[in-house]
């Protein structure tokens, strides 16, 4: 499958996943690192990037 940069950006750019409830959250990288972002479902601040590997 061909990778589209636009699709990549849309799907992964600034996207994070809540570790507790797996909800996707779009947020600026720096804010996530600074823990200013919380999951909108469970209010958890434990987020990881979308890509695991
Ligand atoms: Zn959550």
mmCIF file of the protein (N, C-alpha, C, O) and its ligand, coordinates in Angstrom:
data_MODEL
# 
_entry.id   MODEL 
# 
loop_
_entity.id 
_entity.type 
_entity.pdbx_number_of_molecules 
1 polymer     1 
2 non-polymer 1 
# 
_entity_poly.entity_id                      1 
_entity_poly.type                           'polypeptide(L)' 
_entity_poly.nstd_linkage                   no 
_entity_poly.nstd_monomer                   no 
_entity_poly.pdbx_seq_one_letter_code       
;(UNK)(UNK)(UNK)(UNK)(UNK)(UNK)(UNK)(UNK)(UNK)(UNK)(UNK)(UNK)(UNK)(UNK)(UNK)(UNK)
(UNK)(UNK)(UNK)(UNK)(UNK)(UNK)(UNK)(UNK)(UNK)(UNK)(UNK)(UNK)(UNK)(UNK)(UNK)(UNK)
(UNK)(UNK)(UNK)(UNK)(UNK)(UNK)(UNK)(UNK)(UNK)(UNK)(UNK)(UNK)(UNK)(UNK)(UNK)(UNK)
(UNK)(UNK)(UNK)(UNK)(UNK)
;
_entity_poly.pdbx_seq_one_letter_code_can   XXXXXXXXXXXXXXXXXXXXXXXXXXXXXXXXXXXXXXXXXXXXXXXXXXXXX 
_entity_poly.pdbx_strand_id                 A 
# 
loop_
_entity_poly_seq.entity_id 
_entity_poly_seq.num 
_entity_poly_seq.mon_id 
_entity_poly_seq.hetero 
1 1  UNK n 
1 2  UNK n 
1 3  UNK n 
1 4  UNK n 
1 5  UNK n 
1 6  UNK n 
1 7  UNK n 
1 8  UNK n 
1 9  UNK n 
1 10 UNK n 
1 11 UNK n 
1 12 UNK n 
1 13 UNK n 
1 14 UNK n 
1 15 UNK n 
1 16 UNK n 
1 17 UNK n 
1 18 UNK n 
1 19 UNK n 
1 20 UNK n 
1 21 UNK n 
1 22 UNK n 
1 23 UNK n 
1 24 UNK n 
1 25 UNK n 
1 26 UNK n 
1 27 UNK n 
1 28 UNK n 
1 29 UNK n 
1 30 UNK n 
1 31 UNK n 
1 32 UNK n 
1 33 UNK n 
1 34 UNK n 
1 35 UNK n 
1 36 UNK n 
1 37 UNK n 
1 38 UNK n 
1 39 UNK n 
1 40 UNK n 
1 41 UNK n 
1 42 UNK n 
1 43 UNK n 
1 44 UNK n 
1 45 UNK n 
1 46 UNK n 
1 47 UNK n 
1 48 UNK n 
1 49 UNK n 
1 50 UNK n 
1 51 UNK n 
1 52 UNK n 
1 53 UNK n 
# 
loop_
_struct_asym.id 
_struct_asym.entity_id 
A 1 
B 2 
# 
loop_
_chem_comp.id 
_chem_comp.type 
_chem_comp.mon_nstd_flag 
UNK 'L-peptide linking' . 
ZN  non-polymer         . 
# 
_pdbx_entity_nonpoly.entity_id   2 
_pdbx_entity_nonpoly.name        ? 
_pdbx_entity_nonpoly.comp_id     ZN 
# 
_pdbx_nonpoly_scheme.asym_id         B 
_pdbx_nonpoly_scheme.entity_id       2 
_pdbx_nonpoly_scheme.mon_id          ZN 
_pdbx_nonpoly_scheme.ndb_seq_num     1 
_pdbx_nonpoly_scheme.pdb_seq_num     101 
_pdbx_nonpoly_scheme.auth_seq_num    101 
_pdbx_nonpoly_scheme.pdb_mon_id      ZN 
_pdbx_nonpoly_scheme.auth_mon_id     ZN 
_pdbx_nonpoly_scheme.pdb_strand_id   A 
_pdbx_nonpoly_scheme.pdb_ins_code    . 
# 
loop_
_atom_site.group_PDB 
_atom_site.id 
_atom_site.type_symbol 
_atom_site.label_atom_id 
_atom_site.label_alt_id 
_atom_site.label_comp_id 
_atom_site.label_asym_id 
_atom_site.label_entity_id 
_atom_site.label_seq_id 
_atom_site.pdbx_PDB_ins_code 
_atom_site.Cartn_x 
_atom_site.Cartn_y 
_atom_site.Cartn_z 
_atom_site.occupancy 
_atom_site.B_iso_or_equiv 
_atom_site.pdbx_formal_charge 
_atom_site.auth_seq_id 
_atom_site.auth_comp_id 
_atom_site.auth_asym_id 
_atom_site.auth_atom_id 
_atom_site.pdbx_PDB_model_num 
ATOM   1   N  N  . UNK A 1 1  ? 0.832   -1.198 0.000  1.00 0.00 ? 1   UNK A N  1 
ATOM   2   C  CA . UNK A 1 1  ? 0.000   0.000  0.000  1.00 0.00 ? 1   UNK A CA 1 
ATOM   3   C  C  . UNK A 1 1  ? 0.876   1.263  0.000  1.00 0.00 ? 1   UNK A C  1 
ATOM   4   O  O  . UNK A 1 1  ? 1.901   1.330  0.679  1.00 0.00 ? 1   UNK A O  1 
ATOM   5   N  N  . UNK A 1 2  ? 0.453   2.226  -0.758 1.00 0.00 ? 2   UNK A N  1 
ATOM   6   C  CA . UNK A 1 2  ? 1.227   3.466  -0.854 1.00 0.00 ? 2   UNK A CA 1 
ATOM   7   C  C  . UNK A 1 2  ? 0.892   4.364  0.332  1.00 0.00 ? 2   UNK A C  1 
ATOM   8   O  O  . UNK A 1 2  ? -0.256  4.466  0.763  1.00 0.00 ? 2   UNK A O  1 
ATOM   9   N  N  . UNK A 1 3  ? 1.918   4.997  0.829  1.00 0.00 ? 3   UNK A N  1 
ATOM   10  C  CA . UNK A 1 3  ? 1.683   5.918  1.943  1.00 0.00 ? 3   UNK A CA 1 
ATOM   11  C  C  . UNK A 1 3  ? 1.451   7.326  1.418  1.00 0.00 ? 3   UNK A C  1 
ATOM   12  O  O  . UNK A 1 3  ? 2.243   7.846  0.631  1.00 0.00 ? 3   UNK A O  1 
ATOM   13  N  N  . UNK A 1 4  ? 0.387   7.920  1.850  1.00 0.00 ? 4   UNK A N  1 
ATOM   14  C  CA . UNK A 1 4  ? 0.099   9.301  1.483  1.00 0.00 ? 4   UNK A CA 1 
ATOM   15  C  C  . UNK A 1 4  ? 0.510   10.220 2.629  1.00 0.00 ? 4   UNK A C  1 
ATOM   16  O  O  . UNK A 1 4  ? 0.057   10.055 3.762  1.00 0.00 ? 4   UNK A O  1 
ATOM   17  N  N  . UNK A 1 5  ? 1.353   11.167 2.331  1.00 0.00 ? 5   UNK A N  1 
ATOM   18  C  CA . UNK A 1 5  ? 1.775   12.098 3.407  1.00 0.00 ? 5   UNK A CA 1 
ATOM   19  C  C  . UNK A 1 5  ? 0.603   12.833 4.026  1.00 0.00 ? 5   UNK A C  1 
ATOM   20  O  O  . UNK A 1 5  ? 0.587   13.078 5.233  1.00 0.00 ? 5   UNK A O  1 
ATOM   21  N  N  . UNK A 1 6  ? -0.381  13.188 3.208  1.00 0.00 ? 6   UNK A N  1 
ATOM   22  C  CA . UNK A 1 6  ? -1.534  13.925 3.742  1.00 0.00 ? 6   UNK A CA 1 
ATOM   23  C  C  . UNK A 1 6  ? -2.310  13.063 4.728  1.00 0.00 ? 6   UNK A C  1 
ATOM   24  O  O  . UNK A 1 6  ? -2.708  13.509 5.804  1.00 0.00 ? 6   UNK A O  1 
ATOM   25  N  N  . UNK A 1 7  ? -2.511  11.810 4.321  1.00 0.00 ? 7   UNK A N  1 
ATOM   26  C  CA . UNK A 1 7  ? -3.251  10.896 5.185  1.00 0.00 ? 7   UNK A CA 1 
ATOM   27  C  C  . UNK A 1 7  ? -2.462  10.617 6.457  1.00 0.00 ? 7   UNK A C  1 
ATOM   28  O  O  . UNK A 1 7  ? -3.024  10.559 7.550  1.00 0.00 ? 7   UNK A O  1 
ATOM   29  N  N  . UNK A 1 8  ? -1.166  10.446 6.303  1.00 0.00 ? 8   UNK A N  1 
ATOM   30  C  CA . UNK A 1 8  ? -0.306  10.223 7.466  1.00 0.00 ? 8   UNK A CA 1 
ATOM   31  C  C  . UNK A 1 8  ? -0.451  11.366 8.460  1.00 0.00 ? 8   UNK A C  1 
ATOM   32  O  O  . UNK A 1 8  ? -0.621  11.160 9.662  1.00 0.00 ? 8   UNK A O  1 
ATOM   33  N  N  . UNK A 1 9  ? -0.378  12.567 7.923  1.00 0.00 ? 9   UNK A N  1 
ATOM   34  C  CA . UNK A 1 9  ? -0.475  13.736 8.792  1.00 0.00 ? 9   UNK A CA 1 
ATOM   35  C  C  . UNK A 1 9  ? -1.830  13.776 9.483  1.00 0.00 ? 9   UNK A C  1 
ATOM   36  O  O  . UNK A 1 9  ? -1.930  14.083 10.671 1.00 0.00 ? 9   UNK A O  1 
ATOM   37  N  N  . UNK A 1 10 ? -2.873  13.461 8.716  1.00 0.00 ? 10  UNK A N  1 
ATOM   38  C  CA . UNK A 1 10 ? -4.215  13.532 9.286  1.00 0.00 ? 10  UNK A CA 1 
ATOM   39  C  C  . UNK A 1 10 ? -4.395  12.484 10.381 1.00 0.00 ? 10  UNK A C  1 
ATOM   40  O  O  . UNK A 1 10 ? -5.009  12.740 11.417 1.00 0.00 ? 10  UNK A O  1 
ATOM   41  N  N  . UNK A 1 11 ? -3.847  11.305 10.126 1.00 0.00 ? 11  UNK A N  1 
ATOM   42  C  CA . UNK A 1 11 ? -4.084  10.206 11.059 1.00 0.00 ? 11  UNK A CA 1 
ATOM   43  C  C  . UNK A 1 11 ? -3.171  10.252 12.273 1.00 0.00 ? 11  UNK A C  1 
ATOM   44  O  O  . UNK A 1 11 ? -3.561  9.852  13.370 1.00 0.00 ? 11  UNK A O  1 
ATOM   45  N  N  . UNK A 1 12 ? -1.948  10.743 12.071 1.00 0.00 ? 12  UNK A N  1 
ATOM   46  C  CA . UNK A 1 12 ? -0.978  10.590 13.149 1.00 0.00 ? 12  UNK A CA 1 
ATOM   47  C  C  . UNK A 1 12 ? -0.444  11.897 13.712 1.00 0.00 ? 12  UNK A C  1 
ATOM   48  O  O  . UNK A 1 12 ? 0.108   11.935 14.812 1.00 0.00 ? 12  UNK A O  1 
ATOM   49  N  N  . UNK A 1 13 ? -0.617  12.972 12.940 1.00 0.00 ? 13  UNK A N  1 
ATOM   50  C  CA . UNK A 1 13 ? -0.005  14.208 13.408 1.00 0.00 ? 13  UNK A CA 1 
ATOM   51  C  C  . UNK A 1 13 ? -0.700  14.725 14.660 1.00 0.00 ? 13  UNK A C  1 
ATOM   52  O  O  . UNK A 1 13 ? -1.907  14.971 14.661 1.00 0.00 ? 13  UNK A O  1 
ATOM   53  N  N  . UNK A 1 14 ? 0.069   14.884 15.711 1.00 0.00 ? 14  UNK A N  1 
ATOM   54  C  CA . UNK A 1 14 ? -0.449  15.380 16.984 1.00 0.00 ? 14  UNK A CA 1 
ATOM   55  C  C  . UNK A 1 14 ? -1.561  14.510 17.560 1.00 0.00 ? 14  UNK A C  1 
ATOM   56  O  O  . UNK A 1 14 ? -2.420  14.986 18.301 1.00 0.00 ? 14  UNK A O  1 
ATOM   57  N  N  . UNK A 1 15 ? -1.530  13.239 17.210 1.00 0.00 ? 15  UNK A N  1 
ATOM   58  C  CA . UNK A 1 15 ? -2.554  12.343 17.737 1.00 0.00 ? 15  UNK A CA 1 
ATOM   59  C  C  . UNK A 1 15 ? -1.977  11.508 18.874 1.00 0.00 ? 15  UNK A C  1 
ATOM   60  O  O  . UNK A 1 15 ? -0.859  10.997 18.796 1.00 0.00 ? 15  UNK A O  1 
ATOM   61  N  N  . UNK A 1 16 ? -2.754  11.390 19.905 1.00 0.00 ? 16  UNK A N  1 
ATOM   62  C  CA . UNK A 1 16 ? -2.340  10.578 21.033 1.00 0.00 ? 16  UNK A CA 1 
ATOM   63  C  C  . UNK A 1 16 ? -3.487  9.683  21.467 1.00 0.00 ? 16  UNK A C  1 
ATOM   64  O  O  . UNK A 1 16 ? -4.655  9.961  21.195 1.00 0.00 ? 16  UNK A O  1 
ATOM   65  N  N  . UNK A 1 17 ? -3.127  8.603  22.146 1.00 0.00 ? 17  UNK A N  1 
ATOM   66  C  CA . UNK A 1 17 ? -4.140  7.658  22.589 1.00 0.00 ? 17  UNK A CA 1 
ATOM   67  C  C  . UNK A 1 17 ? -4.075  7.547  24.102 1.00 0.00 ? 17  UNK A C  1 
ATOM   68  O  O  . UNK A 1 17 ? -3.003  7.393  24.688 1.00 0.00 ? 17  UNK A O  1 
ATOM   69  N  N  . UNK A 1 18 ? -5.220  7.626  24.707 1.00 0.00 ? 18  UNK A N  1 
ATOM   70  C  CA . UNK A 1 18 ? -5.293  7.462  26.159 1.00 0.00 ? 18  UNK A CA 1 
ATOM   71  C  C  . UNK A 1 18 ? -4.913  6.031  26.523 1.00 0.00 ? 18  UNK A C  1 
ATOM   72  O  O  . UNK A 1 18 ? -5.408  5.081  25.915 1.00 0.00 ? 18  UNK A O  1 
ATOM   73  N  N  . UNK A 1 19 ? -4.051  5.877  27.494 1.00 0.00 ? 19  UNK A N  1 
ATOM   74  C  CA . UNK A 1 19 ? -3.612  4.538  27.878 1.00 0.00 ? 19  UNK A CA 1 
ATOM   75  C  C  . UNK A 1 19 ? -4.677  3.813  28.686 1.00 0.00 ? 19  UNK A C  1 
ATOM   76  O  O  . UNK A 1 19 ? -4.652  2.586  28.780 1.00 0.00 ? 19  UNK A O  1 
ATOM   77  N  N  . UNK A 1 20 ? -5.578  4.526  29.247 1.00 0.00 ? 20  UNK A N  1 
ATOM   78  C  CA . UNK A 1 20 ? -6.576  3.869  30.085 1.00 0.00 ? 20  UNK A CA 1 
ATOM   79  C  C  . UNK A 1 20 ? -7.784  3.403  29.264 1.00 0.00 ? 20  UNK A C  1 
ATOM   80  O  O  . UNK A 1 20 ? -8.241  2.269  29.404 1.00 0.00 ? 20  UNK A O  1 
ATOM   81  N  N  . UNK A 1 21 ? -8.294  4.298  28.402 1.00 0.00 ? 21  UNK A N  1 
ATOM   82  C  CA . UNK A 1 21 ? -9.528  3.930  27.709 1.00 0.00 ? 21  UNK A CA 1 
ATOM   83  C  C  . UNK A 1 21 ? -9.382  3.938  26.190 1.00 0.00 ? 21  UNK A C  1 
ATOM   84  O  O  . UNK A 1 21 ? -10.371 3.762  25.478 1.00 0.00 ? 21  UNK A O  1 
ATOM   85  N  N  . UNK A 1 22 ? -8.163  4.138  25.682 1.00 0.00 ? 22  UNK A N  1 
ATOM   86  C  CA . UNK A 1 22 ? -7.871  4.020  24.250 1.00 0.00 ? 22  UNK A CA 1 
ATOM   87  C  C  . UNK A 1 22 ? -8.555  5.075  23.381 1.00 0.00 ? 22  UNK A C  1 
ATOM   88  O  O  . UNK A 1 22 ? -8.686  4.899  22.169 1.00 0.00 ? 22  UNK A O  1 
ATOM   89  N  N  . UNK A 1 23 ? -8.977  6.141  23.989 1.00 0.00 ? 23  UNK A N  1 
ATOM   90  C  CA . UNK A 1 23 ? -9.573  7.211  23.205 1.00 0.00 ? 23  UNK A CA 1 
ATOM   91  C  C  . UNK A 1 23 ? -8.487  8.026  22.507 1.00 0.00 ? 23  UNK A C  1 
ATOM   92  O  O  . UNK A 1 23 ? -7.449  8.337  23.090 1.00 0.00 ? 23  UNK A O  1 
ATOM   93  N  N  . UNK A 1 24 ? -8.752  8.361  21.248 1.00 0.00 ? 24  UNK A N  1 
ATOM   94  C  CA . UNK A 1 24 ? -7.800  9.195  20.523 1.00 0.00 ? 24  UNK A CA 1 
ATOM   95  C  C  . UNK A 1 24 ? -8.018  10.661 20.880 1.00 0.00 ? 24  UNK A C  1 
ATOM   96  O  O  . UNK A 1 24 ? -9.146  11.149 20.945 1.00 0.00 ? 24  UNK A O  1 
ATOM   97  N  N  . UNK A 1 25 ? -6.919  11.334 21.106 1.00 0.00 ? 25  UNK A N  1 
ATOM   98  C  CA . UNK A 1 25 ? -6.978  12.753 21.432 1.00 0.00 ? 25  UNK A CA 1 
ATOM   99  C  C  . UNK A 1 25 ? -6.030  13.493 20.506 1.00 0.00 ? 25  UNK A C  1 
ATOM   100 O  O  . UNK A 1 25 ? -4.866  13.118 20.366 1.00 0.00 ? 25  UNK A O  1 
ATOM   101 N  N  . UNK A 1 26 ? -6.527  14.535 19.880 1.00 0.00 ? 26  UNK A N  1 
ATOM   102 C  CA . UNK A 1 26 ? -5.623  15.371 19.071 1.00 0.00 ? 26  UNK A CA 1 
ATOM   103 C  C  . UNK A 1 26 ? -5.192  16.567 19.906 1.00 0.00 ? 26  UNK A C  1 
ATOM   104 O  O  . UNK A 1 26 ? -6.016  17.350 20.379 1.00 0.00 ? 26  UNK A O  1 
ATOM   105 N  N  . UNK A 1 27 ? -3.888  16.686 20.073 1.00 0.00 ? 27  UNK A N  1 
ATOM   106 C  CA . UNK A 1 27 ? -3.374  17.771 20.902 1.00 0.00 ? 27  UNK A CA 1 
ATOM   107 C  C  . UNK A 1 27 ? -1.960  18.110 20.476 1.00 0.00 ? 27  UNK A C  1 
ATOM   108 O  O  . UNK A 1 27 ? -1.238  17.255 19.963 1.00 0.00 ? 27  UNK A O  1 
ATOM   109 N  N  . UNK A 1 28 ? -1.565  19.350 20.685 1.00 0.00 ? 28  UNK A N  1 
ATOM   110 C  CA . UNK A 1 28 ? -0.189  19.729 20.360 1.00 0.00 ? 28  UNK A CA 1 
ATOM   111 C  C  . UNK A 1 28 ? 0.795   18.954 21.219 1.00 0.00 ? 28  UNK A C  1 
ATOM   112 O  O  . UNK A 1 28 ? 0.612   18.781 22.424 1.00 0.00 ? 28  UNK A O  1 
ATOM   113 N  N  . UNK A 1 29 ? 1.833   18.500 20.558 1.00 0.00 ? 29  UNK A N  1 
ATOM   114 C  CA . UNK A 1 29 ? 2.874   17.696 21.182 1.00 0.00 ? 29  UNK A CA 1 
ATOM   115 C  C  . UNK A 1 29 ? 3.370   18.270 22.511 1.00 0.00 ? 29  UNK A C  1 
ATOM   116 O  O  . UNK A 1 29 ? 3.459   17.562 23.515 1.00 0.00 ? 29  UNK A O  1 
ATOM   117 N  N  . UNK A 1 30 ? 3.685   19.539 22.496 1.00 0.00 ? 30  UNK A N  1 
ATOM   118 C  CA . UNK A 1 30 ? 4.279   20.160 23.679 1.00 0.00 ? 30  UNK A CA 1 
ATOM   119 C  C  . UNK A 1 30 ? 3.323   20.141 24.866 1.00 0.00 ? 30  UNK A C  1 
ATOM   120 O  O  . UNK A 1 30 ? 3.738   20.008 26.017 1.00 0.00 ? 30  UNK A O  1 
ATOM   121 N  N  . UNK A 1 31 ? 2.049   20.275 24.564 1.00 0.00 ? 31  UNK A N  1 
ATOM   122 C  CA . UNK A 1 31 ? 1.066   20.280 25.653 1.00 0.00 ? 31  UNK A CA 1 
ATOM   123 C  C  . UNK A 1 31 ? 0.940   18.904 26.285 1.00 0.00 ? 31  UNK A C  1 
ATOM   124 O  O  . UNK A 1 31 ? 0.742   18.770 27.493 1.00 0.00 ? 31  UNK A O  1 
ATOM   125 N  N  . UNK A 1 32 ? 1.060   17.886 25.444 1.00 0.00 ? 32  UNK A N  1 
ATOM   126 C  CA . UNK A 1 32 ? 0.986   16.527 25.977 1.00 0.00 ? 32  UNK A CA 1 
ATOM   127 C  C  . UNK A 1 32 ? 2.173   16.253 26.877 1.00 0.00 ? 32  UNK A C  1 
ATOM   128 O  O  . UNK A 1 32 ? 2.033   15.669 27.952 1.00 0.00 ? 32  UNK A O  1 
ATOM   129 N  N  . UNK A 1 33 ? 3.346   16.682 26.424 1.00 0.00 ? 33  UNK A N  1 
ATOM   130 C  CA . UNK A 1 33 ? 4.553   16.474 27.219 1.00 0.00 ? 33  UNK A CA 1 
ATOM   131 C  C  . UNK A 1 33 ? 4.458   17.244 28.534 1.00 0.00 ? 33  UNK A C  1 
ATOM   132 O  O  . UNK A 1 33 ? 4.898   16.776 29.584 1.00 0.00 ? 33  UNK A O  1 
ATOM   133 N  N  . UNK A 1 34 ? 3.877   18.423 28.447 1.00 0.00 ? 34  UNK A N  1 
ATOM   134 C  CA . UNK A 1 34 ? 3.731   19.241 29.651 1.00 0.00 ? 34  UNK A CA 1 
ATOM   135 C  C  . UNK A 1 34 ? 2.547   18.799 30.506 1.00 0.00 ? 34  UNK A C  1 
ATOM   136 O  O  . UNK A 1 34 ? 2.253   19.413 31.531 1.00 0.00 ? 34  UNK A O  1 
ATOM   137 N  N  . UNK A 1 35 ? 1.862   17.726 30.078 1.00 0.00 ? 35  UNK A N  1 
ATOM   138 C  CA . UNK A 1 35 ? 0.728   17.144 30.817 1.00 0.00 ? 35  UNK A CA 1 
ATOM   139 C  C  . UNK A 1 35 ? -0.420  18.132 30.972 1.00 0.00 ? 35  UNK A C  1 
ATOM   140 O  O  . UNK A 1 35 ? -1.122  18.140 31.984 1.00 0.00 ? 35  UNK A O  1 
ATOM   141 N  N  . UNK A 1 36 ? -0.595  18.958 29.958 1.00 0.00 ? 36  UNK A N  1 
ATOM   142 C  CA . UNK A 1 36 ? -1.710  19.896 30.028 1.00 0.00 ? 36  UNK A CA 1 
ATOM   143 C  C  . UNK A 1 36 ? -2.949  19.336 29.336 1.00 0.00 ? 36  UNK A C  1 
ATOM   144 O  O  . UNK A 1 36 ? -4.003  19.970 29.301 1.00 0.00 ? 36  UNK A O  1 
ATOM   145 N  N  . UNK A 1 37 ? -2.796  18.145 28.793 1.00 0.00 ? 37  UNK A N  1 
ATOM   146 C  CA . UNK A 1 37 ? -3.897  17.524 28.073 1.00 0.00 ? 37  UNK A CA 1 
ATOM   147 C  C  . UNK A 1 37 ? -4.416  16.340 28.876 1.00 0.00 ? 37  UNK A C  1 
ATOM   148 O  O  . UNK A 1 37 ? -3.639  15.521 29.368 1.00 0.00 ? 37  UNK A O  1 
ATOM   149 N  N  . UNK A 1 38 ? -5.726  16.260 29.002 1.00 0.00 ? 38  UNK A N  1 
ATOM   150 C  CA . UNK A 1 38 ? -6.286  15.079 29.640 1.00 0.00 ? 38  UNK A CA 1 
ATOM   151 C  C  . UNK A 1 38 ? -7.311  14.455 28.712 1.00 0.00 ? 38  UNK A C  1 
ATOM   152 O  O  . UNK A 1 38 ? -7.922  15.138 27.890 1.00 0.00 ? 38  UNK A O  1 
ATOM   153 N  N  . UNK A 1 39 ? -7.490  13.171 28.852 1.00 0.00 ? 39  UNK A N  1 
ATOM   154 C  CA . UNK A 1 39 ? -8.454  12.443 28.041 1.00 0.00 ? 39  UNK A CA 1 
ATOM   155 C  C  . UNK A 1 39 ? -9.851  13.001 28.274 1.00 0.00 ? 39  UNK A C  1 
ATOM   156 O  O  . UNK A 1 39 ? -10.236 13.280 29.409 1.00 0.00 ? 39  UNK A O  1 
ATOM   157 N  N  . UNK A 1 40 ? -10.607 13.163 27.190 1.00 0.00 ? 40  UNK A N  1 
ATOM   158 C  CA . UNK A 1 40 ? -11.927 13.764 27.359 1.00 0.00 ? 40  UNK A CA 1 
ATOM   159 C  C  . UNK A 1 40 ? -12.927 12.785 27.945 1.00 0.00 ? 40  UNK A C  1 
ATOM   160 O  O  . UNK A 1 40 ? -13.997 13.181 28.408 1.00 0.00 ? 40  UNK A O  1 
ATOM   161 N  N  . UNK A 1 41 ? -12.581 11.525 27.923 1.00 0.00 ? 41  UNK A N  1 
ATOM   162 C  CA . UNK A 1 41 ? -13.504 10.529 28.477 1.00 0.00 ? 41  UNK A CA 1 
ATOM   163 C  C  . UNK A 1 41 ? -13.246 10.275 29.957 1.00 0.00 ? 41  UNK A C  1 
ATOM   164 O  O  . UNK A 1 41 ? -14.140 10.391 30.796 1.00 0.00 ? 41  UNK A O  1 
ATOM   165 N  N  . UNK A 1 42 ? -11.989 9.922  30.251 1.00 0.00 ? 42  UNK A N  1 
ATOM   166 C  CA . UNK A 1 42 ? -11.697 9.477  31.617 1.00 0.00 ? 42  UNK A CA 1 
ATOM   167 C  C  . UNK A 1 42 ? -10.811 10.448 32.384 1.00 0.00 ? 42  UNK A C  1 
ATOM   168 O  O  . UNK A 1 42 ? -10.440 10.181 33.527 1.00 0.00 ? 42  UNK A O  1 
ATOM   169 N  N  . UNK A 1 43 ? -10.474 11.561 31.768 1.00 0.00 ? 43  UNK A N  1 
ATOM   170 C  CA . UNK A 1 43 ? -9.670  12.614 32.407 1.00 0.00 ? 43  UNK A CA 1 
ATOM   171 C  C  . UNK A 1 43 ? -8.250  12.168 32.748 1.00 0.00 ? 43  UNK A C  1 
ATOM   172 O  O  . UNK A 1 43 ? -7.524  12.863 33.460 1.00 0.00 ? 43  UNK A O  1 
ATOM   173 N  N  . UNK A 1 44 ? -7.872  11.029 32.245 1.00 0.00 ? 44  UNK A N  1 
ATOM   174 C  CA . UNK A 1 44 ? -6.514  10.553 32.487 1.00 0.00 ? 44  UNK A CA 1 
ATOM   175 C  C  . UNK A 1 44 ? -5.518  11.414 31.725 1.00 0.00 ? 44  UNK A C  1 
ATOM   176 O  O  . UNK A 1 44 ? -5.811  11.903 30.634 1.00 0.00 ? 44  UNK A O  1 
ATOM   177 N  N  . UNK A 1 45 ? -4.345  11.595 32.305 1.00 0.00 ? 45  UNK A N  1 
ATOM   178 C  CA . UNK A 1 45 ? -3.312  12.371 31.616 1.00 0.00 ? 45  UNK A CA 1 
ATOM   179 C  C  . UNK A 1 45 ? -2.235  11.463 31.049 1.00 0.00 ? 45  UNK A C  1 
ATOM   180 O  O  . UNK A 1 45 ? -1.198  11.929 30.577 1.00 0.00 ? 45  UNK A O  1 
ATOM   181 N  N  . UNK A 1 46 ? -2.486  10.180 31.099 1.00 0.00 ? 46  UNK A N  1 
ATOM   182 C  CA . UNK A 1 46 ? -1.513  9.233  30.576 1.00 0.00 ? 46  UNK A CA 1 
ATOM   183 C  C  . UNK A 1 46 ? -1.830  8.981  29.112 1.00 0.00 ? 46  UNK A C  1 
ATOM   184 O  O  . UNK A 1 46 ? -2.751  8.233  28.784 1.00 0.00 ? 46  UNK A O  1 
ATOM   185 N  N  . UNK A 1 47 ? -1.064  9.607  28.243 1.00 0.00 ? 47  UNK A N  1 
ATOM   186 C  CA . UNK A 1 47 ? -1.283  9.459  26.810 1.00 0.00 ? 47  UNK A CA 1 
ATOM   187 C  C  . UNK A 1 47 ? -0.022  8.907  26.155 1.00 0.00 ? 47  UNK A C  1 
ATOM   188 O  O  . UNK A 1 47 ? 1.092   9.091  26.644 1.00 0.00 ? 47  UNK A O  1 
ATOM   189 N  N  . UNK A 1 48 ? -0.237  8.222  25.031 1.00 0.00 ? 48  UNK A N  1 
ATOM   190 C  CA . UNK A 1 48 ? 0.907   7.749  24.253 1.00 0.00 ? 48  UNK A CA 1 
ATOM   191 C  C  . UNK A 1 48 ? 0.695   8.147  22.809 1.00 0.00 ? 48  UNK A C  1 
ATOM   192 O  O  . UNK A 1 48 ? -0.438  8.398  22.400 1.00 0.00 ? 48  UNK A O  1 
ATOM   193 N  N  . UNK A 1 49 ? 1.772   8.210  22.019 1.00 0.00 ? 49  UNK A N  1 
ATOM   194 C  CA . UNK A 1 49 ? 1.612   8.477  20.589 1.00 0.00 ? 49  UNK A CA 1 
ATOM   195 C  C  . UNK A 1 49 ? 0.853   7.353  19.915 1.00 0.00 ? 49  UNK A C  1 
ATOM   196 O  O  . UNK A 1 49 ? 0.825   6.230  20.418 1.00 0.00 ? 49  UNK A O  1 
ATOM   197 N  N  . UNK A 1 50 ? 0.236   7.648  18.776 1.00 0.00 ? 50  UNK A N  1 
ATOM   198 C  CA . UNK A 1 50 ? -0.584  6.660  18.085 1.00 0.00 ? 50  UNK A CA 1 
ATOM   199 C  C  . UNK A 1 50 ? 0.259   5.483  17.593 1.00 0.00 ? 50  UNK A C  1 
ATOM   200 O  O  . UNK A 1 50 ? -0.130  4.326  17.748 1.00 0.00 ? 50  UNK A O  1 
ATOM   201 N  N  . UNK A 1 51 ? 1.396   5.780  17.008 1.00 0.00 ? 51  UNK A N  1 
ATOM   202 C  CA . UNK A 1 51 ? 2.241   4.698  16.480 1.00 0.00 ? 51  UNK A CA 1 
ATOM   203 C  C  . UNK A 1 51 ? 2.984   4.003  17.601 1.00 0.00 ? 51  UNK A C  1 
ATOM   204 O  O  . UNK A 1 51 ? 3.705   4.644  18.367 1.00 0.00 ? 51  UNK A O  1 
ATOM   205 N  N  . UNK A 1 52 ? 2.815   2.723  17.698 1.00 0.00 ? 52  UNK A N  1 
ATOM   206 C  CA . UNK A 1 52 ? 3.455   1.974  18.772 1.00 0.00 ? 52  UNK A CA 1 
ATOM   207 C  C  . UNK A 1 52 ? 4.919   1.695  18.468 1.00 0.00 ? 52  UNK A C  1 
ATOM   208 O  O  . UNK A 1 52 ? 5.771   1.722  19.356 1.00 0.00 ? 52  UNK A O  1 
ATOM   209 N  N  . UNK A 1 53 ? 5.194   1.426  17.196 1.00 0.00 ? 53  UNK A N  1 
ATOM   210 C  CA . UNK A 1 53 ? 6.563   0.992  16.869 1.00 0.00 ? 53  UNK A CA 1 
ATOM   211 C  C  . UNK A 1 53 ? 7.399   2.146  16.348 1.00 0.00 ? 53  UNK A C  1 
ATOM   212 O  O  . UNK A 1 53 ? 8.573   1.962  16.025 1.00 0.00 ? 53  UNK A O  1 
HETATM 213 ZN ZN . ZN  B 2 .  ? -9.132  7.978  28.656 1.00 0.00 ? 101 ZN  A ZN 1 
# 
